[in-house]
């Protein structure tokens, strides 16, 4: 059996926590270059070093840039697609309420220390009436910091609700009467 080895000139792959790769290169004119990437705690960063005088300096500079990013910034997740935000009432439906969920993932790159100052505002459409389709927009949620909007995500119905009709209404009335007589 023949064993094959693979060598990588990006020394950060072995020596830097969270390193995910990218590219090294050098020419006599461009000197030593590096595009380095790393991921920690859902935050992915890229450092680009150009015209470093030595290979050692290119790795050192990339490490410093990545450390700066990880030490000063974080990815703040506000929620994932499908996360329940609240339930809300609807008019003229076969059920009285619907679960309201995030349409998409919500999050942002944020300077560390600001995580606790995030404000969220939920705005739902007024007088939501059946029929309502699963995935139908019924409002939005806004995330802000010091009055500046950071992110806005649509809020959607998690379920479909048909409009109540005479047959469904009659069935509910008969059911209620039957339950009273038990």
N, C-alpha and C positions, 0 to 999 in steps of 0.2 A: 504494500500500500504506500502510495506517495503522499506525503504531507506537504501541504502548501501553506506558506505564511503570507500574511498581508501586513505591510508596514504603513504607518500613517505619519506624515510629516507634521501634522497638527498635534503638538505636544499637550495642548490643553485637553484633548480627549482623555488622556490618562490622568492628568494632574489637576483638573478643575472640576469641582462638584457641579453636576448638572450639564456639563458640556455635551452638545449634541452634534457638533461638527462644523462643517463648511469647508473653506478652501485656503490653502497656502500658495504662495507663488513668489518668484523672484526673477529679476533680470538685472543686467548691469545698469540700465537706465532707471528702472522703477525701484530698484533696491529690493528690500524684503517687505512683502505684503501679506495680510491675513484678514480673512473674513471669518469671524468666530461666532458661534451661536451657543446659547445655553438656556436651560429652562429650570426654574425653581418655583414651587408654590403657584403653579398655573401662570407664571409670568415668563414669557420668552423674550430674550433680548439678542441683538446682533451687534457686535463690535467690528468696525472696519479700521484697519491700520494700513497706512500707505507710506512708502518711502522710509521705513525704519532702517537705520544704519546697520543693524545686526539682526540675526534671527532671534537671539535672546531678547532683545528689546521689543521686537514685534509681539512676542508672547506676553511679556511683562506689561506692555501698554494695553493689550487686549484684556488681560486679566484686571487691570486697574479700571478700565471702562466698564466691564461687566460687574465688578464689585460695586462701583459707584451706582449703577442702575439698581442692583438688587438691594443695596443698603438704603437707598433713598426713595424707591418706588415700589408699589405693590399692585397686583391686579385685584380689584375689588369686585367680586361677583355679587350682583343684586338678585339673581335668581336664574333658574333654567327654564327653557321652554316647557310649558305644561304645569309649572308650579302654581298651586292655588293661591290666589291673592285674597279673594273673598267670595261670598255668594251675594247675589242681588235678586230682587223680586222682578217678575215680569208680569205684564197684564195679558189676560185672555189666553193663557196657556194651559195645557193639560197638567202642568205642574206649576207651582207658584214661584219657584226660585231656580236660578241656574248658577253653577259654579263658574267663576270668572278666573281665567288663567293667563299667564304670560304667553304671548304668541311666539316670542323668540328668547334666546338667552340674553341676559342683560348684565353688563359689566363694563368696567373702564379702568385704564391705567391712572393711578392716583399717587400723589406724593404721600409718603408715609406720615401718619399722624392726623390725616384728614378723614380717616375712615368713620370716625364717630360723629363728624359734623354733616354727614350726608342726610338730606331731607328727602322724603318721598311724598308725592302728592298723587292720589288716585282720583281720576275724573271719569265718571261713568255717564253714558248717555242718559238723558232723562226719558222717562216713560217708555221703557223697552217693552215692546208688544210682540206676542207670538204671531206668526211662526218665527222661531230663532233657529238658525243652522249652527251646527258644530263648526267652530272656527270663525264665526261671524264676529266682527269687531263691535264691541259694546262700550269701549272707552280706551283710556290710556293711563299709563303710570309714568311720572316724571321724577327723575332723580336729580337733585341740585345741591350745589355747595356754595354757600355765601350768596345766594340769589342767582347764581349762574347755572343754567341747565346743562347737565353733563350727559344725560341720556334720556330718551323717551321711547317707551315700548308699548305697542298695542296690547290691549286686554281683549281677550276673545272668550266666547262661550265655549265651555268644554263639551257641552252636549247639545243635541238638537231637541227642540220642544215644538210640538205641533200646536196649532191654534185649536182651542176648545170648540167643539161643535155640539149640536143639539143631542146627538147620540151619546157622546162622552159625558155631557152634562147630565143627561137622564140617568146614565149608569152610575154616576157619582151620587145623585140624589137617592136612587134606589138602594145603593150600598149603604149610605148614611142611615136611611130609615131602617133597613134590615139590622144594622148594628145597634140601633137604639132599641129594637124589640128583643134583643137577646137577653 
